[in-house]
Amino acid sequence: MSGQTGWRWCHKCQGLFFAGNPDQGVCPADQQAHESNQSGKYAVFFDDVSLPFEAGWRRCRKCEGLFFTGIDNGVCPAGTTILVESPHDLSQSGQYVGFLGDGSLPGIPSIQIGQGGWKRCTNCQVLFFGGNPSQGACPAAETVGAAHGGGAPVIAGPHEAGPEGYAVPWDFPKPTSRQFDSGWLSTGIAVGGWMKILMNKSGDYDFQSYAHDSGFDNIDYTISGVVMGSDLFAFTFQHSGSVEGTVAGLPFGSPNRDDSFTANTANNPVMAAHWDAILEGQLQARIDGTDTIVRGIGGLLGDMVKSAATSLGGEAASVIVSLL
């Protein structure tokens, strides 16, 4: 279980926002920066955890709020007017999860690891604290107030709470390691597999991969992965191997359908220097039969790096570091 520290509660809008950047975002209560001077210290989990956590949460780079993408991209106070609603921007966000429940450790209700009472606003999709009399300020519920002096001020209405109850974990030390797991990767042919990459803040990394042939023919394969940090530093991994199909066992033998690979632990100082961005990064991975790779192994990695950068809002990686 890994996560990111530096999250705070804004007493003006009741929302959770990331205070770890120089820019403190935009608060819908007054269109000024969020304020954290009355907040406790919170953290948000990354998406390498499972139930009771809800995937699909992201940080908006404009308002710095945590919002849910499972319905739409919500409404951001930065750029929203009475006539036009501006969506949140997830282009520079890591992948987070919402912590469902009252804040107790799953399976051990006596141990509290977070604060309950948080809600998702069904209008703007942000996470806000619903345990106070004030239900905060929602940019999707703006109205024009009574005129004072030279103009009519914009007033943000309260958040509308969804049915789910959430908790926000208390701040904890920044993770010193993170595992990226591709899950099962499939192809258009009879080979599939997975990769796992473990990185730590000192720059050490471990790489494992596995491939399986479920068909008739023997297959040469290549499994490729790109860990793209939020700062667009790309770390690439690749392994090629062979697996056997039914034909290798004819007429009486048993084909070697499985190929497991474990690289020796290695170190790269660039990883240590970009650790915070790696914590917000994401893995893209694929497995291919070697004979199906049209542009070659190098071209395949180049395509994956470009795709990973695009998913984080960039046009290209700023630096590519080949680790394997």
ABEGO torsion letter per residue (X at the ends): XBBBBGBBBBAAAGBBBBAABABAEBBAAAGBBBBAAABBBBBBBBAABBOABBBGBBBBAAAGBBBBAAABAEBBABGBBAABBBBBBAAABBBBBBBBEAGBBBGBAABBABBBGBBBBAAAGBBBBAABABAEBBAAABBBBBBBEABBBBBBBBBBBBABBBBBBBBBBBBABBBBBAEBBBBABABBEBBBBBBBAAGBBBBBBBBBBABABBBBBBBBBBBBBAAGBBBBBBBBBBBBBAAAAOAABBBBABBBBBBBBBBBAAAAAAAAAAAABBBBBBBBBAAABAAEAAAAAAAAAAAAAAAAGBABBABBBBAX
